[in-house]
Structure formats: C-alpha cells, structure tokens
Amino acid sequence: MNGAELLLGPQDRAALALVCLAGGERHEYSFGEVERLSGAVAGQLAEAGVRAGDVVMTVIGSRVEWVVSMVAALHLGAAVLPCLEQLRPGDLASRIRATRPRAVVTLPRNRASAQAALALVAGDGVTGPPFDAPVVIEPILPAPSAPSPTPVPLRPTLTPLDPALLTFTSGTSGPPKAVVHGLKYLAGQQVQAEHWFGAQPGELAWCTAAPGWSKSARNVFIAPWLRGAPALLHDARFDPEDRLAVLRSERPGVLCMAPTEYRLLAARTTLELPDSLRRLVAAGEALDPAVLTAWHQATGLWVRDGFGQTETGQLTAPPNGTDPLPGSMGQPLPGMSLDLRLAHPGDEVGELVITNPSSVPTFFLGYLDPHTGRPTPHDGVWTTGDRVRRDAHGNLFFVGRTDDVIVSSGYRIGPFEVESVLVEHPAVAEAAAVSAPDAERGSIVRAVVVLRDGHAASEALAAELQAHVRERTAPYKYPRRVDFVDELPKTSSGKVRRALLREEG
C-alpha cells in the first residue's frame, strides 16, 4: 500500500473530500475527483522522471493543487517536501541542496522564486555529491468532462519505513535540518485524529495552517480524511474579519488554528460564530486565560490545546470526554511514553522526554544526511527541549524552552537564521536574535546588534535591517524589535549569552 491508497482507499468515492476557496471562487471535490486529479498529476510527475524514493518539493498555497500534488507524489512512492510560499529563493535553495528533489511543483505566482532558487543552487559551487537539477512543474488539472487519466504504475511494495514526508526544523545553532517521516507517519495520525483533532465522518474540518508547517501536513487534510471528514482550504492571507466571514459561510464543525489567530480574533472582532462549531483545537504555544474565556463565552467550547514537534508528531491532548483544563496541553495520547526528566528529585518542572520512541507511531525516521540521501536514525530517549510542569492528575503545562528557539505567532524560528542574515549587512559587526514578549504574538523576534565602525544607531537603520531580513528570508522571521548595543554578553568561551539577553528584554 502507498500513501495515496492509505488516505483514499477507505473512502466513499462520492463523498465530499475538499471545499476550496481561492481567487473568489468556491469549488467542491469528492474523493473520487481527488483520486482522478491526483492521478493526472502523478502522470505529470512520472513523465518528469519521478520514481519511488525520489523527493518532490511543492511550493503552493492552500489550494486543491497542493493537495492533489501531495497525493500524486505519495501515489508514486515519492517523499513530499511541502514548502511555505513565504520562503525566499535563498530558503528554497537550501532545501533543494539538502533534499535534492526530482521535481518542484509550483504555480505561476511562485515560479519565479523556484527558478531563482535553482539558479542559486546551480551557481554556488557547493561541494558534495552531484545531483541533477529538479524539473519545475505546474500541475495540470483535467476538466470534469475530460476522460480519466491512464493509471500510473505503482511501486510493488512499500514498507512503513519508506520515506513519505519531509519537513524542516527551526535551527538553533545551525541551519534548519530536514526531518524524514516514513509511510507509518500517515497511518500513525489515526491516534491524534481521533483523540485531539476529533473530526467526525462527514463533518467539515478546517485547519488553517499554511502548507509547509508540519501541522498543515498532518491536519489540513490527512487527519480529516482518516476520520472520513472533508477538509476546508482557504487560499488567502490571514485577516480576522475575513476568517469570521468564512466560518459563518462554510460552517465547519472542527476549527484548528494557531494560538495567535485565536488571540487576534478575540481582540479585534466580535466573536459571532456559527453554531456548527463542535470542537476547537490549537497547538504551538499556550493560550492565556482571557482568550480561552472569550472563546468559551462565544461558543460554549474550550479550546483543546495539545503538544507536538516536527520530529514526533502530536503527543498530547485533553482526554476525550473531558473539558480541557485552561492553560494545560492535556495528557499523553494513548500509548505515548512521555515522562519528565527532573534536574533534582522533587522538582515541579522538568524536560519532557519520550522514554520509548517506538511507542510513538508518528516518530520520525531521522534527520536527512545530505551526503547519503538517507535519514540518520535516532536511538534512545528523545528529549523535546521543552520544560513542562505536571500536576497531580497528570495534566501537562508548558513552561518554556530549554534552547533558544523563538516561538512567535506559532512559528518556530531558529536564531541562527536571523543572525546569519543580519551579519551580511555592511553595518552589522555582530548580532543575536532572541525572543521578547508580545501581547498578541506571544513572542516576537528581537535583534540585538553591534555595529561596525562608521555606522550609527538610528530608527532608520533599524528599519533598514528589518527590511534586509525580510528580503532574504521568510518574512515571519524578521526582527520586529531592533536594539543596538556596544557589545554582546558572552561566555568565557565566546558564546553569546542569549538567556541574559532574553532576561534584559
């Protein structure tokens, strides 16, 4: 069985699979139509030379083309690397170097970025094993009246450990790493689809995460489909009033949003919501009590928080049949072997660890080794890097990170990427990126900058540095606050003391 068969095989072909809002138009697609369209795109990929075991990169927004391209690649036994549209050519180029995709599937609005990324890869002279440049493809979806495409041959056998999905982490001390998930990751989503996401058969479900985040890959359409539910796609930038209008017109039963989106809707709109809503879910960072209360007053529902990582998939949720405890990310999902590693006996807070990763059906195969093209397995206990408190009833509460990852509006941002771009500016001698508290986003990126001789601190220079970062990497990574200092605090070995900068901020 391949990934496409796993997702589409059990479905009623006449049942609704997708509702897509894009370009001012609304379209519905049955599971049979998704199968037909993905078969056509699989033919395109096969003609471009994509075979089982290859990587297919997608750079597409929340559109039907993204879903059918994902399914098409899985149909061929290829692994899919979905990328955010926000990524700049330099970001895409680094992903191409790391994963060596056979094809890049995109749409006209993103083709220029994809081509610019390929030009960077072709011209940078990076050492390492050579690889052929990927083919850039725009998916061609046949009209409803067109004949069904000729079936594309499948790989005879696929195992749960065959690669199926790649996503990138946020780097802390280096570039982001490619996380490789096997075919078992798709089937393993059954646990969280039932106990956290919770869609019911035939019930419209809307996960608003943009393609490229690990949460989008598992919850935009995979979790709904595993539950026999249709998924809603909305190809538009986030706007609170627009979000409310879509909720009222489409009337989903399940809503999965980033914590920041819950905050902004509560702060900037009147929460007049449809009575169709049955379940609210969130993950990525803790929601404050005022926001939780506002949504509860508007819907009678508590937002069901949860916890997961790119490498692990979803790990916790409030138990089904119980009201979520405000501020808690729930308890371990059934079968997950989670525990707290305490620095001292009797401590209330410890690092959340997976004592037996094999108990987690969505645990990754390993980080991709760019030289071998294979994942390097992880052995032993998995440390999440998250500090957590557990109460007497087993409920878990997020306290903070043990590393320097910045969580802003649900985005996980490695300081290394921001710092690397900042020091490319001719005015910057040194830079450190840390988190700073923010009422709406939870945290923002704060840049602490040491200038070169001949340059003076000013608001104009701060704005110039912000624009410099936005131009060279994904916009959500840019520092919303820039502070200038004479020197950065460092350890005796020369490492920047980011923890001290966070305390000062």
N, C-alpha and C positions, 0 to 999 in steps of 0.2 A: 504494500500500500504506500502511496506517496501522500504528500501533504494536501494536495487538492482533493484526492479521494477521501481523506480523513475528514475534511471540512464539508465537502459537498455530498459525499456518498450517502449519508443517512437522511438527507433532506427530501421533502416532497418537492418535486421539480416545479410545481405550480405555485408553491408558497412564496410569499414576499421575502426577498433577501436584503434588498437595499432601497432606501429612499435617498435620492441625491439632489441637493440644492446647489446649483452652480450657474453663474452667469445670468441670474434672474430667471432660470428655468428650473422646473421640478420634474424629475423622472423617477419611475419605479422600475425595479428589476426583480424578476423571480429568480429562484435558484437555478432553474433551467436556463434562463437567459444569461446569468453569470457564468454558467458552465460553457455555454456557446461562445460568449465573448472571450473568455479566458482561453478557450481552445484556439480561437483565431490568433490571439496574441502569442500563444505558445508556438504556433506555426511560424510567426514572425521571428521569434527568438531562435527557433531551431534552424531556420534559414540563415540566420546571422552566425550560426556555429555554436550556439549554446547547447551544452550537453550536461548530463548528470555530473554533479560535483563541481560545476562552474559556479561563479558568483555573478549575480545580476544586481546592479545598482539601480534604484529608482529615485528620481528627483521630481516628484509630482505632489500636488496638494491633495486636499480631502475630496477626491473625485472618484468616479467609478473607474477611470483609467488606472488609478493607483491600485485599487483592489484587484481588478482583473489581471494586472501585470504581476502582482504578488502571487496570485493563484496560478497564473501561467508558468511562472518560474518554478513553483513547487510541483506543478504537473510534470515538468521535465526532470525533476530531481535536482534542480539547481538550488543554491542557497541565495536568499534575497537580502540585500542591504538597502533598506529604505532610508533616505536622507531628507532632512529638512530643506524646504525651499529657501529658508533664510541663510543657509550656508553659502559663503563666498567661494569664488574659484579656488582660493588657497586651501580652504577647508576641504572642498571636494577632492582637490589634488592629493592631499594627504591620505584620504580614504582610498583613492584609487591606487596609490603606491602600496598601501598596506594590504589591500584585498585583491588587487589585480582582477577586476571584473571582466567578464567576457563581453558584457553589453551594459550600456547605460540607457535606461528607459526614461524619457522625459517628454515634456510638452513644449510647444513653441515659446511660451513665456520663460522657460528655464533652459532652453537650448544654448543660448549664448554663454551662460555660466558653465554649463557642462563642457562646451567646446573650449572655453578659456582654461578650465581645469586641465583638460587633455593637453593643451599647449604648454602649460606649466610642467606637466609630467614629462612631456617629450623634450623639453629644453633644459631641464635642471641637472642632467647628468648624474643622478643619484646612483651610487654603486649598489650592486646586488644582482641577483639572478634576473636576466632579461625577461620581458613579457610583452605580448602583443597588445597594442593599444585597443581598448574596447570599442565596439561599434555603438554609435549613438542611434537609438531607435525611438520613433514616435509611434505609440500604439495606434493601430487602425482598427476601429470597432465596426464590424459589419452592421448594416441596417437590419431592422427586424425582419424585412422581407427577403433578405439575402439568404442563400442556402447555407446550411450548417457547414463549417469547415471540415476538411478531411482530418480524422483523428490523428494526433501526433503520437508516434511510438513512445512508450514509457520505458524507463529503466526496469529490467526484470524484477529485481529485488532491492528494496530499501530497508535499512535497519534503523532502529531508534536512535542510533549514534551517527547516522549520516547527517552532515550539516544541512540546516534548513533556514536559519535566520542569523544575520549578523547585525549587531548594534555596537555603538561606540560609547565608552565610558567618558566621564569628565576626568581629565588628568589633574593630579595634584602636584607632582614634581616632574612631570614629563608630558609628552603628547598623549591624547586620548588613545586607549587601546581597544582593539576590535574584540568583542565578545562573541563567541561562536555558540549558538544553540543548535541542538540536534532535532531530528524529527520528533523525538519524545517530548520536546518543549510544547509542541502544538497539542498533543493528546493530554499532556500534563496540565493544561489550562482548565481542564474539567473541574479541578478542585476549587480554584478561585472563582470560576464561572458560576459554580453552584453556591459557594459559601460567602463570597464577597460581592461580586458583580450582580449576581442574582436575577438575571432576566428570566422571564417565563416564556414558554412557547407562544409565538405569535405576537409578543409584546414588543413594540418599537423601543430600541435602546440607543442612547446617544452618548458616546464617549467623545469629548471634544478635542482630545489630544491630536496635535498635528502629526502627519506621517514623518517618522524619523525618531520619535521617542519610543522607548521600549514599551511604555504603557499603551501607545497607539497601536503597536503591532499586535499586542495581545488582547486589547479590549475594544478597538474600534469595530472590528467585525468578527474576530476569532471567537471571543467569549460569547457574544450573542448567538453566533451560528452553532456553537457547541450546545447551546440551550434551545435551538430551534427558533430563535428570535431574529427578526430583521434589524438591520443597523441603519442609522441615520448618518449621512455625510453632509457637511455644510462647508462649502469652499468659500470662505470669507475670513477676513481678519476679525479678531475679537472686538466686539462693541457691545456694551451692556444692554442697551435698548434693543439692538438687533437680536441679541441672544434671547431676550424675553419674547420678542415677536415670534421667533422660530419655535420656542417652547409652546407658545399658545396655539400656533397654527398646526404644528405636527403632533403635539400631544404625546410625547414619549412616556413610557412607564418607568424607565430607568434613566437616570442622568448621572454621568460620571464627568466631573470637571476638576481642574486644578484648584487647590485651595485659594489662590489669588482670584480666580474667576468667581468663586463663591463670595469672597470678600467684596469685590468690586460691584457685583450685582446688588449685594446688601447695602453698600454705601451709596451707590449712585442711581438706584432705581427704586421704584415702589414694587415690592415683590408680589405682584398679582400673577399668580402661577396657575396652570391648568390643574384640574382635579385628577388628571390622568396619572400624575406622578405618584409612584408607589415606593420608589427606592432612590435614595441619594447616596452616592459614594464618592470618595476622594482619597488621594494618596499623594505623598511627596513631602508634606510638612504638616505640622499640627495646626488646626483651626482654633482661633480664640473663641471663648465662650459667647461673646456678644454676637458674632457671626452665626454660630451654631443656633443660638436662641432665635435670631431673626428668621432663619430658615424654618425652624421648628414652628414658630408662630404663624408663618405664612403657609405651611404645608401640613403641619401635624407630624412631620417626619424629622428624625435626627439624621444628620449626615453620618454615614458609616465610613469611618476612617480606616485605613489599612496601611501596611508597610511592605515594601518590596524593593529589590535592586535590579539593575540591568543584568547582573550575573545570576541572580537567584529566581527572578520572577516573584510573584506575590507570596508573602509568608504569613501575614496576619490579617485578621478581620474580627469584628464583633461576632460572636456566635449567632447563627441563625435562630430566630425565635426570641431574641433578646433585644432590648433597646440599647443602642450604643451608649457607652459612658462618655460624656463630653470630655474631650481632651485626650482620650485613650485611642491607641491604634489597634485595640482589640486583643485577641489572644492568638496563639499559633493556630494556623489552619490545620485541619485533621491530618495527622501523620507527620507533620513537620517537627523535627527535633531541634527546637530552639532552647537556648539557655542564656543566662547572664554570666559573664566572666567578671568576677569581682576582684578589685585590687586588694581588698582586705576583707576578711570574714566579718559579716555584719553590715557591710556597706549596703546602702539602699539603691545605689546606681552602679551599673556595670556595662560592659560592652556586650551587645547582642551577638551571639555566635550560633552557628549551625553545627551541632556536635556530630551529626551524621549526614553529610550532604547527599548521600544516596537515598535518603528518605524524602528528598525534595524532588518531585518529578520534573520541575522546570529548572533544575540546577544546570548551569552551563557546561559545555564540553571543555572549555578552557579559553585562554586568550590566544588569538591567532599569531603564530610565528610567521612574520612576513618572508622569511628566508625559505621555510619549508612549505608554506601554504597550509599548514595543519595546526589544529589547536594544541596547546600545551596543557595537559590535564592538571587539575588541582587536586592535591592529596591532603587528607586530614581535615581538621576542624576549619570551618570557614568563619573568618572574623569580618563582621559587617562594617566596622568603623563607626558604628552608631552607639552612643551612650543612651541607655534605656533604664527606666525605673519600673519595677513590677510590684503591684500591690498584693494584699493578702489573698485576693480572689483570682490571681493570675493575669490580671489586666496589665497591659504594657503601655508605658508612656514615654514618648520620645523626649530626650533631654538635650542632646546636641551631638555634633560630630567629634570624632577623635582626631580627624585630619583637617585639612584646610579647604575642603570642597565648600563652595559657596552655593547655597540654595536660595534662588531668587525667583519668585513667581512660579515655583515648581521646577524651574530649570536648574540643573546641577552644573556648575561652572567651575572648572579647574583653574586655579590662579596662574598656573604656568602659561596657559594660552594667552591670557590677558597681558601678563608681564612681558612675554616674548614679543608681542606686537608693540607694546609701549616703548620698549628699548630700541625698536627700529626707528623711532622718530629722532631726528637730529638734535632735538633739545633735551632728550632724556638720557641721563647717565645710568640711573638705576630706578627700578620700580618694584613695588609689591602690591598685590591685589588681595584684599581681604573683604569679609562681609561687614556690613553696617546695618543696624536695624532700620526697618521701614514699616510704617503702619499698614500700607496696602499690599506691598510685595513680600512682607515677612522680613526679607533682607535685600539689600542692593549691593552691587559691586562698588567698593571704594578703592581707588588707586592712590597710593602714597608714592610720590615721585621726587627723586633727587635730580636736579637739573645740571646740565653741563655748564661750564664757564661760558659767560657771554649771553646767557639766557636768564630772563627774569620772570618770576611767577606773576601771573595775571589771570583774570577771568577769561580773557580772550585766548590765552594759551591753554587753559583748561578745556575750553570748548573745542579748540583745535585738536587736542589729544583725544577727546571723546569721539570726534568725527574720524580721526585717524584709525581708532579701533573699529568703529562701525564699518568703515570701508574695507577693512582687511579680514574681518572675521564676522561671525553671525551677530546681528545687531543686539540680541539679548545679552551678549557678553560685555557690552561696553560699560565703562565705569560711570555711573550716574553721579558719583561724587569724586572729585579730584583734589587731593591735598598735597601741598608742596612742603618738603622738609629739607633740612641741611644734610641729614644722613639717616639711614635706616638702622634700627636696632638689630644687632646681630649677636650670635653666639660666639664663643671663643674660636670655633672652627669656621666662622664666616657665614653661617646660615642665617637667613633673615628670621627674626623672631615674630612671625605673623600673629601668634597668640597675643603678644604685647600690643601690637597694632590694633587688634580687634578690641582689646580692653580699652585702649585710648579712644577708639571710635565711638 
